Amino acid sequence: QEGFGLLVTIDHGNGYETYYGHLSKLLVSAGQSVSAGDVIAISGNTGLSTGPHLHFEVRYLGTPVDPRPLLP
């Protein structure tokens, strides 16, 4: 996970997790519950990054999957 820089991982249950990487500031703590719409971090340029951006990733059972079918 080192390449992601500052990282927030959310466990959604049923084997799904989301990763939010390259953040400049974390606004949540480990083990904290969050809800849809909560601000969890500020995007940034940490880790192996060539410029400020958000790395968003969905994993199912630890394997990255296409997020498009899961997004509204």
PQR file of N, CA, C, O and H, with PARSE charges and radii, in Angstrom:
ATOM      1  N   GLN A   1       0.819  -1.196   0.000 -0.4000 1.5000
ATOM      2  CA  GLN A   1       0.000   0.000   0.000 -0.0000 2.0000
ATOM      3  C   GLN A   1       0.861   1.257   0.000  0.5500 1.7000
ATOM      4  O   GLN A   1       0.329   2.363  -0.105 -0.5500 1.4000
ATOM      5  N   GLU A   2       2.163   1.115   0.114 -0.4000 1.5000
ATOM      6  CA  GLU A   2       3.054   2.265   0.226 -0.0000 2.0000
ATOM      7  C   GLU A   2       2.947   3.207  -0.965  0.5500 1.7000
ATOM      8  O   GLU A   2       3.052   4.421  -0.788 -0.5500 1.4000
ATOM      9  H   GLU A   2       2.596   0.217   0.199  0.4000 1.0000
ATOM     10  N   GLY A   3       2.742   2.696  -2.159 -0.4000 1.5000
ATOM     11  CA  GLY A   3       2.651   3.531  -3.348 -0.0000 2.0000
ATOM     12  C   GLY A   3       1.462   4.463  -3.363  0.5500 1.7000
ATOM     13  O   GLY A   3       1.461   5.461  -4.084 -0.5500 1.4000
ATOM     14  H   GLY A   3       2.657   1.710  -2.303  0.4000 1.0000
ATOM     15  N   PHE A   4       0.434   4.144  -2.564 -0.4000 1.5000
ATOM     16  CA  PHE A   4      -0.763   4.983  -2.505 -0.0000 2.0000
ATOM     17  C   PHE A   4      -0.568   6.219  -1.645  0.5500 1.7000
ATOM     18  O   PHE A   4      -1.438   7.090  -1.643 -0.5500 1.4000
ATOM     19  H   PHE A   4       0.435   3.334  -1.978  0.4000 1.0000
ATOM     20  N   GLY A   5       0.536   6.338  -0.911 -0.4000 1.5000
ATOM     21  CA  GLY A   5       0.717   7.453   0.012 -0.0000 2.0000
ATOM     22  C   GLY A   5      -0.291   7.359   1.138  0.5500 1.7000
ATOM     23  O   GLY A   5      -0.605   6.264   1.605 -0.5500 1.4000
ATOM     24  H   GLY A   5       1.243   5.631  -0.912  0.4000 1.0000
ATOM     25  N   LEU A   6      -0.802   8.508   1.580 -0.4000 1.5000
ATOM     26  CA  LEU A   6      -1.851   8.484   2.603 -0.0000 2.0000
ATOM     27  C   LEU A   6      -3.078   7.819   2.007  0.5500 1.7000
ATOM     28  O   LEU A   6      -3.512   8.169   0.910 -0.5500 1.4000
ATOM     29  H   LEU A   6      -0.546   9.397   1.200  0.4000 1.0000
ATOM     30  N   LEU A   7      -3.635   6.860   2.733 -0.4000 1.5000
ATOM     31  CA  LEU A   7      -4.675   5.988   2.189 -0.0000 2.0000
ATOM     32  C   LEU A   7      -5.796   5.796   3.197  0.5500 1.7000
ATOM     33  O   LEU A   7      -5.548   5.607   4.387 -0.5500 1.4000
ATOM     34  H   LEU A   7      -3.282   6.576   3.625  0.4000 1.0000
ATOM     35  N   VAL A   8      -7.031   5.844   2.713 -0.4000 1.5000
ATOM     36  CA  VAL A   8      -8.198   5.439   3.500 -0.0000 2.0000
ATOM     37  C   VAL A   8      -8.779   4.208   2.824  0.5500 1.7000
ATOM     38  O   VAL A   8      -9.008   4.204   1.614 -0.5500 1.4000
ATOM     39  H   VAL A   8      -7.233   5.997   1.745  0.4000 1.0000
ATOM     40  N   THR A   9      -9.015   3.169   3.606 -0.4000 1.5000
ATOM     41  CA  THR A   9      -9.669   1.959   3.124 -0.0000 2.0000
ATOM     42  C   THR A   9     -10.977   1.805   3.885  0.5500 1.7000
ATOM     43  O   THR A   9     -10.998   1.865   5.114 -0.5500 1.4000
ATOM     44  H   THR A   9      -8.829   3.172   4.588  0.4000 1.0000
ATOM     45  N   ILE A  10     -12.071   1.605   3.150 -0.4000 1.5000
ATOM     46  CA  ILE A  10     -13.376   1.410   3.775 -0.0000 2.0000
ATOM     47  C   ILE A  10     -13.854  -0.004   3.482  0.5500 1.7000
ATOM     48  O   ILE A  10     -13.919  -0.428   2.328 -0.5500 1.4000
ATOM     49  H   ILE A  10     -12.054   1.556   2.151  0.4000 1.0000
ATOM     50  N   ASP A  11     -14.186  -0.724   4.547 -0.4000 1.5000
ATOM     51  CA  ASP A  11     -14.734  -2.074   4.433 -0.0000 2.0000
ATOM     52  C   ASP A  11     -16.251  -1.952   4.366  0.5500 1.7000
ATOM     53  O   ASP A  11     -16.889  -1.527   5.330 -0.5500 1.4000
ATOM     54  H   ASP A  11     -14.133  -0.379   5.485  0.4000 1.0000
ATOM     55  N   HIS A  12     -16.831  -2.326   3.218 -0.4000 1.5000
ATOM     56  CA  HIS A  12     -18.274  -2.218   3.002 -0.0000 2.0000
ATOM     57  C   HIS A  12     -19.013  -3.509   3.349  0.5500 1.7000
ATOM     58  O   HIS A  12     -20.237  -3.573   3.233 -0.5500 1.4000
ATOM     59  H   HIS A  12     -16.314  -2.671   2.435  0.4000 1.0000
ATOM     60  N   GLY A  13     -18.281  -4.530   3.773 -0.4000 1.5000
ATOM     61  CA  GLY A  13     -18.904  -5.813   4.065 -0.0000 2.0000
ATOM     62  C   GLY A  13     -19.091  -6.633   2.801  0.5500 1.7000
ATOM     63  O   GLY A  13     -18.883  -6.130   1.697 -0.5500 1.4000
ATOM     64  H   GLY A  13     -17.287  -4.478   3.867  0.4000 1.0000
ATOM     65  N   ASN A  14     -19.474  -7.869   2.951 -0.4000 1.5000
ATOM     66  CA  ASN A  14     -19.708  -8.782   1.818 -0.0000 2.0000
ATOM     67  C   ASN A  14     -18.506  -8.894   0.892  0.5500 1.7000
ATOM     68  O   ASN A  14     -18.665  -9.169  -0.297 -0.5500 1.4000
ATOM     69  H   ASN A  14     -19.643  -8.278   3.848  0.4000 1.0000
ATOM     70  N   GLY A  15     -17.291  -8.682   1.427 -0.4000 1.5000
ATOM     71  CA  GLY A  15     -16.076  -8.825   0.636 -0.0000 2.0000
ATOM     72  C   GLY A  15     -15.641  -7.586  -0.116  0.5500 1.7000
ATOM     73  O   GLY A  15     -14.595  -7.612  -0.764 -0.5500 1.4000
ATOM     74  H   GLY A  15     -17.161  -8.459   2.393  0.4000 1.0000
ATOM     75  N   TYR A  16     -16.402  -6.497  -0.058 -0.4000 1.5000
ATOM     76  CA  TYR A  16     -16.077  -5.276  -0.799 -0.0000 2.0000
ATOM     77  C   TYR A  16     -15.333  -4.267   0.063  0.5500 1.7000
ATOM     78  O   TYR A  16     -15.685  -4.043   1.221 -0.5500 1.4000
ATOM     79  H   TYR A  16     -17.252  -6.476   0.468  0.4000 1.0000
ATOM     80  N   GLU A  17     -14.298  -3.660  -0.517 -0.4000 1.5000
ATOM     81  CA  GLU A  17     -13.562  -2.559   0.095 -0.0000 2.0000
ATOM     82  C   GLU A  17     -13.348  -1.484  -0.962  0.5500 1.7000
ATOM     83  O   GLU A  17     -13.257  -1.786  -2.152 -0.5500 1.4000
ATOM     84  H   GLU A  17     -14.012  -3.842  -1.458  0.4000 1.0000
ATOM     85  N   THR A  18     -13.267  -0.235  -0.528 -0.4000 1.5000
ATOM     86  CA  THR A  18     -12.859   0.844  -1.420 -0.0000 2.0000
ATOM     87  C   THR A  18     -11.583   1.466  -0.876  0.5500 1.7000
ATOM     88  O   THR A  18     -11.399   1.600   0.333 -0.5500 1.4000
ATOM     89  H   THR A  18     -13.341   0.010   0.439  0.4000 1.0000
ATOM     90  N   TYR A  19     -10.701   1.844  -1.807 -0.4000 1.5000
ATOM     91  CA  TYR A  19      -9.423   2.465  -1.477 -0.0000 2.0000
ATOM     92  C   TYR A  19      -9.430   3.885  -2.032  0.5500 1.7000
ATOM     93  O   TYR A  19      -9.860   4.128  -3.159 -0.5500 1.4000
ATOM     94  H   TYR A  19     -10.850   1.734  -2.789  0.4000 1.0000
ATOM     95  N   TYR A  20      -8.947   4.810  -1.220 -0.4000 1.5000
ATOM     96  CA  TYR A  20      -8.823   6.218  -1.606 -0.0000 2.0000
ATOM     97  C   TYR A  20      -7.384   6.612  -1.292  0.5500 1.7000
ATOM     98  O   TYR A  20      -7.012   6.713  -0.123 -0.5500 1.4000
ATOM     99  H   TYR A  20      -8.597   4.613  -0.304  0.4000 1.0000
ATOM    100  N   GLY A  21      -6.569   6.836  -2.327 -0.4000 1.5000
ATOM    101  CA  GLY A  21      -5.145   7.051  -2.119 -0.0000 2.0000
ATOM    102  C   GLY A  21      -4.624   8.373  -2.629  0.5500 1.7000
ATOM    103  O   GLY A  21      -5.330   9.123  -3.304 -0.5500 1.4000
ATOM    104  H   GLY A  21      -6.872   6.754  -3.277  0.4000 1.0000
ATOM    105  N   HIS A  22      -3.358   8.650  -2.290 -0.4000 1.5000
ATOM    106  CA  HIS A  22      -2.614   9.870  -2.628 -0.0000 2.0000
ATOM    107  C   HIS A  22      -3.188  11.084  -1.906  0.5500 1.7000
ATOM    108  O   HIS A  22      -3.143  12.200  -2.425 -0.5500 1.4000
ATOM    109  H   HIS A  22      -2.785   8.041  -1.742  0.4000 1.0000
ATOM    110  N   LEU A  23      -3.720  10.870  -0.727 -0.4000 1.5000
ATOM    111  CA  LEU A  23      -4.411  11.918   0.017 -0.0000 2.0000
ATOM    112  C   LEU A  23      -3.415  12.838   0.718  0.5500 1.7000
ATOM    113  O   LEU A  23      -2.317  12.416   1.080 -0.5500 1.4000
ATOM    114  H   LEU A  23      -3.758   9.963  -0.306  0.4000 1.0000
ATOM    115  N   SER A  24      -3.808  14.099   0.908 -0.4000 1.5000
ATOM    116  CA  SER A  24      -2.941  15.033   1.626 -0.0000 2.0000
ATOM    117  C   SER A  24      -3.297  15.121   3.103  0.5500 1.7000
ATOM    118  O   SER A  24      -2.448  15.463   3.925 -0.5500 1.4000
ATOM    119  H   SER A  24      -4.700  14.442   0.615  0.4000 1.0000
ATOM    120  N   LYS A  25      -4.552  14.812   3.450 -0.4000 1.5000
ATOM    121  CA  LYS A  25      -4.978  14.885   4.850 -0.0000 2.0000
ATOM    122  C   LYS A  25      -6.106  13.889   5.090  0.5500 1.7000
ATOM    123  O   LYS A  25      -7.077  13.838   4.335 -0.5500 1.4000
ATOM    124  H   LYS A  25      -5.242  14.534   2.781  0.4000 1.0000
ATOM    125  N   LEU A  26      -5.965  13.098   6.153 -0.4000 1.5000
ATOM    126  CA  LEU A  26      -7.005  12.147   6.537 -0.0000 2.0000
ATOM    127  C   LEU A  26      -7.935  12.816   7.539  0.5500 1.7000
ATOM    128  O   LEU A  26      -7.476  13.470   8.475 -0.5500 1.4000
ATOM    129  H   LEU A  26      -5.176  13.140   6.767  0.4000 1.0000
ATOM    130  N   LEU A  27      -9.238  12.656   7.347 -0.4000 1.5000
ATOM    131  CA  LEU A  27     -10.231  13.250   8.236 -0.0000 2.0000
ATOM    132  C   LEU A  27     -10.984  12.196   9.041  0.5500 1.7000
ATOM    133  O   LEU A  27     -11.931  12.517   9.759 -0.5500 1.4000
ATOM    134  H   LEU A  27      -9.611  12.125   6.586  0.4000 1.0000
ATOM    135  N   VAL A  28     -10.563  10.941   8.923 -0.4000 1.5000
ATOM    136  CA  VAL A  28     -11.144   9.835   9.681 -0.0000 2.0000
ATOM    137  C   VAL A  28     -10.013   9.048  10.338  0.5500 1.7000
ATOM    138  O   VAL A  28      -8.849   9.175   9.961 -0.5500 1.4000
ATOM    139  H   VAL A  28      -9.794  10.680   8.340  0.4000 1.0000
ATOM    140  N   SER A  29     -10.375   8.239  11.320 -0.4000 1.5000
ATOM    141  CA  SER A  29      -9.406   7.414  12.047 -0.0000 2.0000
ATOM    142  C   SER A  29      -9.699   5.938  11.804  0.5500 1.7000
ATOM    143  O   SER A  29     -10.811   5.567  11.430 -0.5500 1.4000
ATOM    144  H   SER A  29     -11.321   8.136  11.627  0.4000 1.0000
ATOM    145  N   ALA A  30      -8.692   5.108  12.022 -0.4000 1.5000
ATOM    146  CA  ALA A  30      -8.864   3.658  11.880 -0.0000 2.0000
ATOM    147  C   ALA A  30     -10.000   3.181  12.769  0.5500 1.7000
ATOM    148  O   ALA A  30     -10.072   3.530  13.948 -0.5500 1.4000
ATOM    149  H   ALA A  30      -7.789   5.410  12.326  0.4000 1.0000
ATOM    150  N   GLY A  31     -10.889   2.377  12.191 -0.4000 1.5000
ATOM    151  CA  GLY A  31     -12.001   1.809  12.930 -0.0000 2.0000
ATOM    152  C   GLY A  31     -13.228   2.691  13.023  0.5500 1.7000
ATOM    153  O   GLY A  31     -14.271   2.263  13.518 -0.5500 1.4000
ATOM    154  H   GLY A  31     -10.830   2.093  11.233  0.4000 1.0000
ATOM    155  N   GLN A  32     -13.109   3.920  12.550 -0.4000 1.5000
ATOM    156  CA  GLN A  32     -14.240   4.856  12.604 -0.0000 2.0000
ATOM    157  C   GLN A  32     -15.305   4.461  11.591  0.5500 1.7000
ATOM    158  O   GLN A  32     -14.980   4.125  10.452 -0.5500 1.4000
ATOM    159  H   GLN A  32     -12.262   4.267  12.148  0.4000 1.0000
ATOM    160  N   SER A  33     -16.569   4.496  11.990 -0.4000 1.5000
ATOM    161  CA  SER A  33     -17.674   4.247  11.059 -0.0000 2.0000
ATOM    162  C   SER A  33     -17.932   5.503  10.245  0.5500 1.7000
ATOM    163  O   SER A  33     -17.871   6.618  10.765 -0.5500 1.4000
ATOM    164  H   SER A  33     -16.833   4.769  12.915  0.4000 1.0000
ATOM    165  N   VAL A  34     -18.221   5.312   8.963 -0.4000 1.5000
ATOM    166  CA  VAL A  34     -18.556   6.433   8.083 -0.0000 2.0000
ATOM    167  C   VAL A  34     -19.850   6.113   7.349  0.5500 1.7000
ATOM    168  O   VAL A  34     -20.251   4.955   7.231 -0.5500 1.4000
ATOM    169  H   VAL A  34     -18.270   4.407   8.541  0.4000 1.0000
ATOM    170  N   SER A  35     -20.490   7.164   6.861 -0.4000 1.5000
ATOM    171  CA  SER A  35     -21.736   7.029   6.105 -0.0000 2.0000
ATOM    172  C   SER A  35     -21.580   7.705   4.759  0.5500 1.7000
ATOM    173  O   SER A  35     -20.685   8.529   4.571 -0.5500 1.4000
ATOM    174  H   SER A  35     -20.164   8.105   6.956  0.4000 1.0000
ATOM    175  N   ALA A  36     -22.448   7.360   3.825 -0.4000 1.5000
ATOM    176  CA  ALA A  36     -22.444   8.007   2.511 -0.0000 2.0000
ATOM    177  C   ALA A  36     -22.541   9.513   2.710  0.5500 1.7000
ATOM    178  O   ALA A  36     -23.365   9.997   3.486 -0.5500 1.4000
ATOM    179  H   ALA A  36     -23.175   6.690   3.978  0.4000 1.0000
ATOM    180  N   GLY A  37     -21.692  10.244   2.003 -0.4000 1.5000
ATOM    181  CA  GLY A  37     -21.693  11.701   2.079 -0.0000 2.0000
ATOM    182  C   GLY A  37     -20.696  12.276   3.063  0.5500 1.7000
ATOM    183  O   GLY A  37     -20.420  13.475   3.022 -0.5500 1.4000
ATOM    184  H   GLY A  37     -21.023   9.851   1.372  0.4000 1.0000
ATOM    185  N   ASP A  38     -20.139  11.445   3.958 -0.4000 1.5000
ATOM    186  CA  ASP A  38     -19.127  11.930   4.897 -0.0000 2.0000
ATOM    187  C   ASP A  38     -17.853  12.298   4.140  0.5500 1.7000
ATOM    188  O   ASP A  38     -17.461  11.597   3.207 -0.5500 1.4000
ATOM    189  H   ASP A  38     -20.364  10.471   3.992  0.4000 1.0000
ATOM    190  N   VAL A  39     -17.211  13.385   4.536 -0.4000 1.5000
ATOM    191  CA  VAL A  39     -15.905  13.751   3.981 -0.0000 2.0000
ATOM    192  C   VAL A  39     -14.864  12.969   4.772  0.5500 1.7000
ATOM    193  O   VAL A  39     -14.771  13.103   5.992 -0.5500 1.4000
ATOM    194  H   VAL A  39     -17.529  13.954   5.294  0.4000 1.0000
ATOM    195  N   ILE A  40     -14.075  12.142   4.063 -0.4000 1.5000
ATOM    196  CA  ILE A  40     -13.125  11.255   4.737 -0.0000 2.0000
ATOM    197  C   ILE A  40     -11.681  11.727   4.614  0.5500 1.7000
ATOM    198  O   ILE A  40     -10.829  11.321   5.405 -0.5500 1.4000
ATOM    199  H   ILE A  40     -14.150  12.033   3.072  0.4000 1.0000
ATOM    200  N   ALA A  41     -11.390  12.592   3.618 -0.4000 1.5000
ATOM    201  CA  ALA A  41     -10.010  13.014   3.394 -0.0000 2.0000
ATOM    202  C   ALA A  41      -9.981  14.169   2.396  0.5500 1.7000
ATOM    203  O   ALA A  41     -10.989  14.533   1.792 -0.5500 1.4000
ATOM    204  H   ALA A  41     -12.082  12.922   2.975  0.4000 1.0000
ATOM    205  N   ILE A  42      -8.775  14.728   2.251 -0.4000 1.5000
ATOM    206  CA  ILE A  42      -8.508  15.751   1.240 -0.0000 2.0000
ATOM    207  C   ILE A  42      -7.540  15.134   0.232  0.5500 1.7000
ATOM    208  O   ILE A  42      -6.516  14.575   0.624 -0.5500 1.4000
ATOM    209  H   ILE A  42      -7.956  14.432   2.742  0.4000 1.0000
ATOM    210  N   SER A  43      -7.851  15.229  -1.052 -0.4000 1.5000
ATOM    211  CA  SER A  43      -6.978  14.625  -2.062 -0.0000 2.0000
ATOM    212  C   SER A  43      -5.641  15.354  -2.101  0.5500 1.7000
ATOM    213  O   SER A  43      -5.515  16.485  -1.631 -0.5500 1.4000
ATOM    214  H   SER A  43      -8.683  15.683  -1.370  0.4000 1.0000
ATOM    215  N   GLY A  44      -4.652  14.681  -2.669 -0.4000 1.5000
ATOM    216  CA  GLY A  44      -3.326  15.274  -2.653 -0.0000 2.0000
ATOM    217  C   GLY A  44      -2.373  14.647  -3.639  0.5500 1.7000
ATOM    218  O   GLY A  44      -2.761  14.247  -4.737 -0.5500 1.4000
ATOM    219  H   GLY A  44      -4.755  13.762  -3.051  0.4000 1.0000
ATOM    220  N   ASN A  45      -1.103  14.564  -3.228 -0.4000 1.5000
ATOM    221  CA  ASN A  45      -0.027  14.139  -4.112 -0.0000 2.0000
ATOM    222  C   ASN A  45       0.994  13.331  -3.313  0.5500 1.7000
ATOM    223  O   ASN A  45       2.196  13.547  -3.460 -0.5500 1.4000
ATOM    224  H   ASN A  45      -0.788  14.888  -2.336  0.4000 1.0000
ATOM    225  N   THR A  46       0.535  12.401  -2.469 -0.4000 1.5000
ATOM    226  CA  THR A  46       1.451  11.605  -1.657 -0.0000 2.0000
ATOM    227  C   THR A  46       1.684  10.243  -2.309  0.5500 1.7000
ATOM    228  O   THR A  46       0.922   9.815  -3.175 -0.5500 1.4000
ATOM    229  H   THR A  46      -0.442  12.225  -2.349  0.4000 1.0000
ATOM    230  N   GLY A  47       2.744   9.577  -1.878 -0.4000 1.5000
ATOM    231  CA  GLY A  47       3.075   8.268  -2.434 -0.0000 2.0000
ATOM    232  C   GLY A  47       3.689   8.400  -3.813  0.5500 1.7000
ATOM    233  O   GLY A  47       4.283   9.428  -4.140 -0.5500 1.4000
ATOM    234  H   GLY A  47       3.364   9.925  -1.175  0.4000 1.0000
ATOM    235  N   LEU A  48       3.547   7.362  -4.619 -0.4000 1.5000
ATOM    236  CA  LEU A  48       4.087   7.363  -5.981 -0.0000 2.0000
ATOM    237  C   LEU A  48       3.080   8.052  -6.892  0.5500 1.7000
ATOM    238  O   LEU A  48       2.231   7.404  -7.504 -0.5500 1.4000
ATOM    239  H   LEU A  48       3.065   6.528  -4.353  0.4000 1.0000
ATOM    240  N   SER A  49       3.188   9.369  -6.972 -0.4000 1.5000
ATOM    241  CA  SER A  49       2.215  10.185  -7.694 -0.0000 2.0000
ATOM    242  C   SER A  49       2.952  11.240  -8.501  0.5500 1.7000
ATOM    243  O   SER A  49       3.965  11.776  -8.051 -0.5500 1.4000
ATOM    244  H   SER A  49       3.877   9.895  -6.475  0.4000 1.0000
ATOM    245  N   THR A  50       2.447  11.540  -9.691 -0.4000 1.5000
ATOM    246  CA  THR A  50       3.078  12.557 -10.534 -0.0000 2.0000
ATOM    247  C   THR A  50       2.355  13.893 -10.474  0.5500 1.7000
ATOM    248  O   THR A  50       2.767  14.848 -11.133 -0.5500 1.4000
ATOM    249  H   THR A  50       1.624  11.104 -10.056  0.4000 1.0000
ATOM    250  N   GLY A  51       1.293  13.974  -9.699 -0.4000 1.5000
ATOM    251  CA  GLY A  51       0.537  15.216  -9.536 -0.0000 2.0000
ATOM    252  C   GLY A  51      -0.664  14.967  -8.654  0.5500 1.7000
ATOM    253  O   GLY A  51      -1.040  13.816  -8.432 -0.5500 1.4000
ATOM    254  H   GLY A  51       0.958  13.198  -9.164  0.4000 1.0000
ATOM    255  N   PRO A  52      -1.275  16.025  -8.145 -0.5600 1.5000
ATOM    256  CA  PRO A  52      -2.421  15.869  -7.254  0.2800 2.0000
ATOM    257  C   PRO A  52      -3.587  15.160  -7.942  0.5500 1.7000
ATOM    258  O   PRO A  52      -4.007  15.553  -9.030 -0.5500 1.4000
ATOM    259  N   HIS A  53      -4.099  14.124  -7.304 -0.4000 1.5000
ATOM    260  CA  HIS A  53      -5.269  13.404  -7.804 -0.0000 2.0000
ATOM    261  C   HIS A  53      -5.738  12.429  -6.739  0.5500 1.7000
ATOM    262  O   HIS A  53      -5.054  12.213  -5.738 -0.5500 1.4000
ATOM    263  H   HIS A  53      -3.758  13.805  -6.420  0.4000 1.0000
ATOM    264  N   LEU A  54      -6.894  11.848  -6.954 -0.4000 1.5000
ATOM    265  CA  LEU A  54      -7.423  10.813  -6.067 -0.0000 2.0000
ATOM    266  C   LEU A  54      -7.322   9.472  -6.771  0.5500 1.7000
ATOM    267  O   LEU A  54      -7.769   9.325  -7.908 -0.5500 1.4000
ATOM    268  H   LEU A  54      -7.449  12.023  -7.766  0.4000 1.0000
ATOM    269  N   HIS A  55      -6.740   8.504  -6.101 -0.4000 1.5000
ATOM    270  CA  HIS A  55      -6.772   7.127  -6.594 -0.0000 2.0000
ATOM    271  C   HIS A  55      -7.968   6.458  -5.936  0.5500 1.7000
ATOM    272  O   HIS A  55      -8.016   6.348  -4.711 -0.5500 1.4000
ATOM    273  H   HIS A  55      -6.377   8.623  -5.177  0.4000 1.0000
ATOM    274  N   PHE A  56      -8.936   6.010  -6.732 -0.4000 1.5000
ATOM    275  CA  PHE A  56     -10.133   5.329  -6.237 -0.0000 2.0000
ATOM    276  C   PHE A  56     -10.110   3.912  -6.773  0.5500 1.7000
ATOM    277  O   PHE A  56      -9.926   3.693  -7.970 -0.5500 1.4000
ATOM    278  H   PHE A  56      -8.898   6.100  -7.727  0.4000 1.0000
ATOM    279  N   GLU A  57     -10.296   2.957  -5.886 -0.4000 1.5000
ATOM    280  CA  GLU A  57     -10.251   1.554  -6.293 -0.0000 2.0000
ATOM    281  C   GLU A  57     -11.283   0.769  -5.497  0.5500 1.7000
ATOM    282  O   GLU A  57     -11.453   0.985  -4.297 -0.5500 1.4000
ATOM    283  H   GLU A  57     -10.445   3.136  -4.913  0.4000 1.0000
ATOM    284  N   VAL A  58     -11.972  -0.147  -6.180 -0.4000 1.5000
ATOM    285  CA  VAL A  58     -12.889  -1.075  -5.517 -0.0000 2.0000
ATOM    286  C   VAL A  58     -12.244  -2.455  -5.564  0.5500 1.7000
ATOM    287  O   VAL A  58     -11.747  -2.888  -6.604 -0.5500 1.4000
ATOM    288  H   VAL A  58     -11.833  -0.323  -7.154  0.4000 1.0000
ATOM    289  N   ARG A  59     -12.260  -3.137  -4.423 -0.4000 1.5000
ATOM    290  CA  ARG A  59     -11.737  -4.503  -4.359 -0.0000 2.0000
ATOM    291  C   ARG A  59     -12.821  -5.436  -3.842  0.5500 1.7000
ATOM    292  O   ARG A  59     -13.585  -5.100  -2.937 -0.5500 1.4000
ATOM    293  H   ARG A  59     -12.664  -2.786  -3.578  0.4000 1.0000
ATOM    294  N   TYR A  60     -12.864  -6.613  -4.443 -0.4000 1.5000
ATOM    295  CA  TYR A  60     -13.753  -7.677  -3.979 -0.0000 2.0000
ATOM    296  C   TYR A  60     -12.883  -8.860  -3.581  0.5500 1.7000
ATOM    297  O   TYR A  60     -12.142  -9.399  -4.403 -0.5500 1.4000
ATOM    298  H   TYR A  60     -12.243  -6.887  -5.178  0.4000 1.0000
ATOM    299  N   LEU A  61     -12.973  -9.254  -2.336 -0.4000 1.5000
ATOM    300  CA  LEU A  61     -12.145 -10.331  -1.783 -0.0000 2.0000
ATOM    301  C   LEU A  61     -10.666 -10.069  -2.049  0.5500 1.7000
ATOM    302  O   LEU A  61      -9.901 -10.990  -2.335 -0.5500 1.4000
ATOM    303  H   LEU A  61     -13.575  -8.816  -1.668  0.4000 1.0000
ATOM    304  N   GLY A  62     -10.274  -8.790  -1.951 -0.4000 1.5000
ATOM    305  CA  GLY A  62      -8.878  -8.396  -2.086 -0.0000 2.0000
ATOM    306  C   GLY A  62      -8.394  -8.158  -3.498  0.5500 1.7000
ATOM    307  O   GLY A  62      -7.246  -7.757  -3.690 -0.5500 1.4000
ATOM    308  H   GLY A  62     -10.895  -8.041  -1.719  0.4000 1.0000
ATOM    309  N   THR A  63      -9.239  -8.394  -4.500 -0.4000 1.5000
ATOM    310  CA  THR A  63      -8.849  -8.234  -5.899 -0.0000 2.0000
ATOM    311  C   THR A  63      -9.526  -7.001  -6.493  0.5500 1.7000
ATOM    312  O   THR A  63     -10.738  -6.840  -6.357 -0.5500 1.4000
ATOM    313  H   THR A  63     -10.172  -8.719  -4.344  0.4000 1.0000
ATOM    314  N   PRO A  64      -8.751  -6.118  -7.158 -0.5600 1.5000
ATOM    315  CA  PRO A  64      -9.376  -4.953  -7.791  0.2800 2.0000
ATOM    316  C   PRO A  64     -10.413  -5.376  -8.831  0.5500 1.7000
ATOM    317  O   PRO A  64     -10.193  -6.311  -9.600 -0.5500 1.4000
ATOM    318  N   VAL A  65     -11.560  -4.664  -8.841 -0.4000 1.5000
ATOM    319  CA  VAL A  65     -12.632  -4.936  -9.805 -0.0000 2.0000
ATOM    320  C   VAL A  65     -13.056  -3.630 -10.463  0.5500 1.7000
ATOM    321  O   VAL A  65     -12.783  -2.547  -9.944 -0.5500 1.4000
ATOM    322  H   VAL A  65     -11.739  -3.904  -8.216  0.4000 1.0000
ATOM    323  N   ASP A  66     -13.720  -3.737 -11.598 -0.4000 1.5000
ATOM    324  CA  ASP A  66     -14.251  -2.581 -12.315 -0.0000 2.0000
ATOM    325  C   ASP A  66     -15.326  -1.919 -11.452  0.5500 1.7000
ATOM    326  O   ASP A  66     -16.320  -2.567 -11.122 -0.5500 1.4000
ATOM    327  H   ASP A  66     -13.942  -4.617 -12.019  0.4000 1.0000
ATOM    328  N   PRO A  67     -15.156  -0.646 -11.076 -0.5600 1.5000
ATOM    329  CA  PRO A  67     -16.143  -0.004 -10.208  0.2800 2.0000
ATOM    330  C   PRO A  67     -17.415   0.440 -10.925  0.5500 1.7000
ATOM    331  O   PRO A  67     -18.425   0.707 -10.273 -0.5500 1.4000
ATOM    332  N   ARG A  68     -17.384   0.523 -12.246 -0.4000 1.5000
ATOM    333  CA  ARG A  68     -18.519   1.107 -12.978 -0.0000 2.0000
ATOM    334  C   ARG A  68     -19.861   0.445 -12.688  0.5500 1.7000
ATOM    335  O   ARG A  68     -20.848   1.166 -12.535 -0.5500 1.4000
ATOM    336  H   ARG A  68     -16.564   0.306 -12.775  0.4000 1.0000
ATOM    337  N   PRO A  69     -19.964  -0.884 -12.604 -0.5600 1.5000
ATOM    338  CA  PRO A  69     -21.279  -1.478 -12.313  0.2800 2.0000
ATOM    339  C   PRO A  69     -21.800  -1.151 -10.902  0.5500 1.7000
ATOM    340  O   PRO A  69     -22.989  -1.316 -10.629 -0.5500 1.4000
ATOM    341  N   LEU A  70     -20.923  -0.693 -10.018 -0.4000 1.5000
ATOM    342  CA  LEU A  70     -21.302  -0.432  -8.631 -0.0000 2.0000
ATOM    343  C   LEU A  70     -21.642   1.030  -8.368  0.5500 1.7000
ATOM    344  O   LEU A  70     -22.215   1.362  -7.331 -0.5500 1.4000
ATOM    345  H   LEU A  70     -19.957  -0.559 -10.240  0.4000 1.0000
ATOM    346  N   LEU A  71     -21.288   1.903  -9.306 -0.4000 1.5000
ATOM    347  CA  LEU A  71     -21.503   3.341  -9.116 -0.0000 2.0000
ATOM    348  C   LEU A  71     -22.882   3.752  -9.616  0.5500 1.7000
ATOM    349  O   LEU A  71     -23.430   3.138 -10.532 -0.5500 1.4000
ATOM    350  H   LEU A  71     -20.823   1.633 -10.149  0.4000 1.0000
ATOM    351  N   PRO A  72     -23.446   4.813  -8.995 -0.5600 1.5000
ATOM    352  CA  PRO A  72     -24.780   5.270  -9.451  0.2800 2.0000
ATOM    353  C   PRO A  72     -24.746   5.838 -10.858  0.5500 1.7000
ATOM    354  O   PRO A  72     -25.778   6.260 -11.379 -0.5500 1.4000
TER
END
